[in-house]
Amino acid sequence: MEKRRDNGRIVTNAISFLLNRITLVVIAVALVLFIGGRFEIASANQPNAELEIQKLTSCYALGTDAIGRGNLLEGKNIYRDCFTQDSVLTAIFPDGASETRYGTDSWADFVYSVFQGNGYQATQHLIGTINISIENNKATATSYLHATHKRSETSIDVANGTYEDKLIKTNGRWKIRNRTLKLIDFLNLSSPTTASSSTNARSTNSSATFVRPNIPRLKE
């Protein structure tokens, strides 16, 4: 009788041991899957966020070039998709002058008045060297600008500078809240008005001159 009791205890202890081991294994597997899954989500979200922010720089360029073609309404609609409603946009020119506008419609009106005031027929904005830093639902980004503004068949204004952006993720989407454009140059490049048979002569007659674009000011 005593021997049966001992055997029962041994079996019970063995079953308990096995159950404890199985429980530990299940918990360990669950932790690995949970933590690993979270890492996978984080690593997947980061590239997606960077790609979305990069697209915002292209979004702005497309809106600006729509205005450069004379389509102010299209430019405003594109801008609204890039920026928050309370956005602040500033341009700092090479001579230190600056202009700040609040909201994308006001900025679009400013861009349109600059382009029209300088007689631009078309523009092309190229964006590159994009550097992005993300922290939770906020981000900062810088990108380089090379912009061509066509005055005529023989004259263009060329601008180079850096965009400095502060972004926020709201309602599941990234948008630019603050943008500062720091221009390092704004040059006019012109070719001779008459054709030349000599390439060297054409090169000699071409010119590059710093220009101060006609910038309308806000009324006080």
NORPE-V899677 format. One record per residue. RES is the residue in one letter. PHI is phi in whole degrees, -180 to 180 (none if undefined). PSI is psi as a letter, one per 30 degrees, with the letter a starting at -180 (* if undefined). OMEGA is omega in degrees with one decimal (* if undefined). Layout:
# NORPE-V899677
res:RES phi:PHI psi:PSI omega:OMEGA
res:RES phi:PHI psi:PSI omega:OMEGA
This chain:
# NORPE-V899677
res:M phi:none psi:e omega:179.3
res:E phi:-63 psi:e omega:-179.3
res:K phi:-65 psi:e omega:177.6
res:R phi:-63 psi:e omega:178.3
res:R phi:-62 psi:e omega:178.5
res:D phi:-62 psi:e omega:178.5
res:N phi:-62 psi:e omega:178.6
res:G phi:-64 psi:e omega:178.7
res:R phi:-64 psi:e omega:-179.1
res:I phi:-63 psi:e omega:179.4
res:V phi:-64 psi:e omega:-179.5
res:T phi:-62 psi:e omega:179.5
res:N phi:-63 psi:e omega:179.9
res:A phi:-64 psi:e omega:178.5
res:I phi:-64 psi:e omega:178.8
res:S phi:-62 psi:e omega:179.0
res:F phi:-61 psi:e omega:-179.7
res:L phi:-63 psi:e omega:178.6
res:L phi:-63 psi:e omega:178.2
res:N phi:-63 psi:e omega:179.4
res:R phi:-64 psi:e omega:179.6
res:I phi:-63 psi:e omega:179.1
res:T phi:-62 psi:e omega:179.3
res:L phi:-63 psi:e omega:179.3
res:V phi:-63 psi:e omega:179.5
res:V phi:-62 psi:e omega:179.1
res:I phi:-63 psi:e omega:-179.6
res:A phi:-62 psi:e omega:179.4
res:V phi:-63 psi:e omega:-179.9
res:A phi:-62 psi:e omega:179.1
res:L phi:-63 psi:e omega:179.7
res:V phi:-62 psi:e omega:-179.9
res:L phi:-65 psi:e omega:-178.5
res:F phi:-67 psi:e omega:-179.2
res:I phi:-66 psi:e omega:178.9
res:G phi:-61 psi:e omega:178.5
res:G phi:-63 psi:e omega:179.1
res:R phi:-65 psi:e omega:177.6
res:F phi:-63 psi:e omega:179.6
res:E phi:-64 psi:e omega:178.5
res:I phi:-64 psi:e omega:-179.5
res:A phi:-63 psi:e omega:-178.3
res:S phi:-69 psi:f omega:178.5
res:A phi:-77 psi:e omega:-177.8
res:N phi:-70 psi:e omega:-177.2
res:Q phi:-60 psi:e omega:177.2
res:P phi:-62 psi:e omega:178.2
res:N phi:-63 psi:e omega:179.1
res:A phi:-65 psi:e omega:179.9
res:E phi:-64 psi:e omega:178.8
res:L phi:-65 psi:e omega:179.4
res:E phi:-65 psi:e omega:179.4
res:I phi:-69 psi:e omega:176.5
res:Q phi:-60 psi:e omega:179.5
res:K phi:-65 psi:f omega:178.6
res:L phi:-66 psi:e omega:177.4
res:T phi:-67 psi:e omega:175.9
res:S phi:-69 psi:e omega:178.5
res:C phi:-57 psi:e omega:-179.8
res:Y phi:-64 psi:e omega:-179.7
res:A phi:-61 psi:e omega:179.4
res:L phi:-66 psi:e omega:177.4
res:G phi:-64 psi:e omega:-180.0
res:T phi:-66 psi:e omega:-179.8
res:D phi:-72 psi:f omega:172.3
res:A phi:-65 psi:e omega:176.2
res:I phi:-65 psi:e omega:178.0
res:G phi:-61 psi:f omega:176.4
res:R phi:-82 psi:f omega:-179.6
res:G phi:96 psi:g omega:-178.2
res:N phi:-99 psi:i omega:-176.9
res:L phi:-65 psi:e omega:-177.5
res:L phi:-62 psi:e omega:178.2
res:E phi:-62 psi:e omega:178.6
res:G phi:-61 psi:e omega:178.8
res:K phi:-63 psi:e omega:-179.6
res:N phi:-63 psi:e omega:179.4
res:I phi:-69 psi:e omega:179.0
res:Y phi:-57 psi:e omega:-177.5
res:R phi:-62 psi:f omega:179.4
res:D phi:-82 psi:f omega:-176.7
res:C phi:-97 psi:f omega:-167.3
res:F phi:-121 psi:l omega:171.0
res:T phi:-74 psi:l omega:-178.5
res:Q phi:-68 psi:f omega:-179.0
res:D phi:-99 psi:g omega:-175.7
res:S phi:-66 psi:l omega:177.0
res:V phi:-125 psi:k omega:-176.9
res:L phi:-125 psi:k omega:-177.7
res:T phi:-133 psi:k omega:171.9
res:A phi:-118 psi:k omega:176.8
res:I phi:-115 psi:j omega:-174.7
res:F phi:-89 psi:l omega:-175.0
res:P phi:-57 psi:f omega:-179.4
res:D phi:-86 psi:g omega:177.2
res:G phi:98 psi:f omega:177.2
res:A phi:-66 psi:l omega:-179.2
res:S phi:-143 psi:l omega:177.8
res:E phi:-144 psi:k omega:179.5
res:T phi:-123 psi:k omega:176.7
res:R phi:-130 psi:l omega:-178.4
res:Y phi:-112 psi:j omega:-177.6
res:G phi:91 psi:k omega:-173.6
res:T phi:-73 psi:e omega:179.2
res:D phi:-65 psi:e omega:178.1
res:S phi:-64 psi:e omega:178.7
res:W phi:-66 psi:e omega:178.6
res:A phi:-61 psi:e omega:177.3
res:D phi:-62 psi:e omega:178.5
res:F phi:-65 psi:e omega:179.1
res:V phi:-60 psi:e omega:-179.6
res:Y phi:-61 psi:e omega:-178.8
res:S phi:-67 psi:e omega:177.1
res:V phi:-66 psi:e omega:-178.1
res:F phi:-64 psi:e omega:-179.7
res:Q phi:-69 psi:e omega:-179.1
res:G phi:-65 psi:f omega:179.6
res:N phi:-100 psi:g omega:175.6
res:G phi:71 psi:g omega:-179.0
res:Y phi:-72 psi:k omega:178.2
res:Q phi:-90 psi:f omega:179.5
res:A phi:-164 psi:l omega:177.4
res:T phi:-138 psi:l omega:174.9
res:Q phi:-144 psi:j omega:-177.9
res:H phi:-109 psi:k omega:178.9
res:L phi:-106 psi:k omega:-177.3
res:I phi:-117 psi:k omega:179.5
res:G phi:-156 psi:a omega:179.5
res:T phi:48 psi:h omega:-176.8
res:I phi:-88 psi:k omega:179.5
res:N phi:-122 psi:k omega:-171.8
res:I phi:-125 psi:k omega:174.5
res:S phi:-129 psi:k omega:-174.6
res:I phi:-118 psi:k omega:174.3
res:E phi:-139 psi:j omega:-177.4
res:N phi:58 psi:c omega:-177.6
res:N phi:-100 psi:g omega:177.4
res:K phi:-127 psi:l omega:-179.2
res:A phi:-155 psi:l omega:170.4
res:T phi:-125 psi:l omega:-179.1
res:A phi:-151 psi:k omega:170.6
res:T phi:-127 psi:k omega:178.2
res:S phi:-150 psi:k omega:-179.2
res:Y phi:-90 psi:k omega:-178.3
res:L phi:-120 psi:k omega:166.2
res:H phi:-131 psi:j omega:-173.7
res:A phi:-123 psi:k omega:177.2
res:T phi:-114 psi:k omega:-180.0
res:H phi:-122 psi:j omega:-175.1
res:K phi:-83 psi:k omega:174.1
res:R phi:-92 psi:e omega:-178.8
res:S phi:-159 psi:a omega:178.7
res:E phi:-69 psi:f omega:-176.5
res:T phi:-123 psi:g omega:-175.1
res:S phi:-147 psi:k omega:175.3
res:I phi:-135 psi:l omega:168.7
res:D phi:-103 psi:k omega:-178.9
res:V phi:-119 psi:k omega:179.4
res:A phi:-122 psi:k omega:175.2
res:N phi:-132 psi:k omega:-179.7
res:G phi:-177 psi:a omega:-177.4
res:T phi:-131 psi:k omega:170.4
res:Y phi:-92 psi:k omega:173.9
res:E phi:-117 psi:j omega:-172.1
res:D phi:-119 psi:k omega:166.7
res:K phi:-119 psi:k omega:-174.2
res:L phi:-122 psi:l omega:177.7
res:I phi:-141 psi:k omega:175.7
res:K phi:-98 psi:j omega:-178.6
res:T phi:-135 psi:k omega:-177.1
res:N phi:54 psi:h omega:176.0
res:G phi:80 psi:g omega:-178.1
res:R phi:-130 psi:k omega:174.1
res:W phi:-83 psi:k omega:174.3
res:K phi:-145 psi:l omega:179.7
res:I phi:-85 psi:k omega:177.9
res:R phi:-99 psi:e omega:178.8
res:N phi:-132 psi:k omega:175.9
res:R phi:-134 psi:k omega:174.9
res:T phi:-122 psi:k omega:176.1
res:L phi:-102 psi:j omega:177.4
res:K phi:-109 psi:j omega:-179.0
res:L phi:-84 psi:k omega:177.0
res:I phi:-102 psi:f omega:174.2
res:D phi:-158 psi:l omega:176.7
res:F phi:-152 psi:j omega:-170.3
res:L phi:-113 psi:k omega:170.6
res:N phi:-99 psi:k omega:176.8
res:L phi:-114 psi:k omega:-176.2
res:S phi:-128 psi:k omega:174.3
res:S phi:-113 psi:l omega:178.6
res:P phi:-60 psi:k omega:179.6
res:T phi:-76 psi:f omega:178.1
res:T phi:-109 psi:k omega:-179.4
res:A phi:-66 psi:k omega:178.8
res:S phi:-122 psi:k omega:179.6
res:S phi:-78 psi:f omega:-177.8
res:S phi:-107 psi:k omega:177.5
res:T phi:-63 psi:e omega:-179.8
res:N phi:-64 psi:e omega:-179.9
res:A phi:-65 psi:e omega:179.4
res:R phi:-64 psi:e omega:179.3
res:S phi:-64 psi:e omega:-178.9
res:T phi:-68 psi:e omega:-176.5
res:N phi:-80 psi:f omega:177.9
res:S phi:-67 psi:l omega:-177.0
res:S phi:-142 psi:l omega:173.9
res:A phi:-131 psi:k omega:-174.4
res:T phi:-132 psi:k omega:174.5
res:F phi:-65 psi:k omega:-179.7
res:V phi:-123 psi:k omega:173.3
res:R phi:-105 psi:j omega:-176.2
res:P phi:-61 psi:k omega:176.5
res:N phi:-69 psi:j omega:-173.5
res:I phi:-116 psi:j omega:176.4
res:P phi:-68 psi:k omega:-177.7
res:R phi:-102 psi:l omega:173.8
res:L phi:-67 psi:k omega:175.0
res:K phi:-75 psi:k omega:-179.4
res:E phi:-69 psi:* omega:*
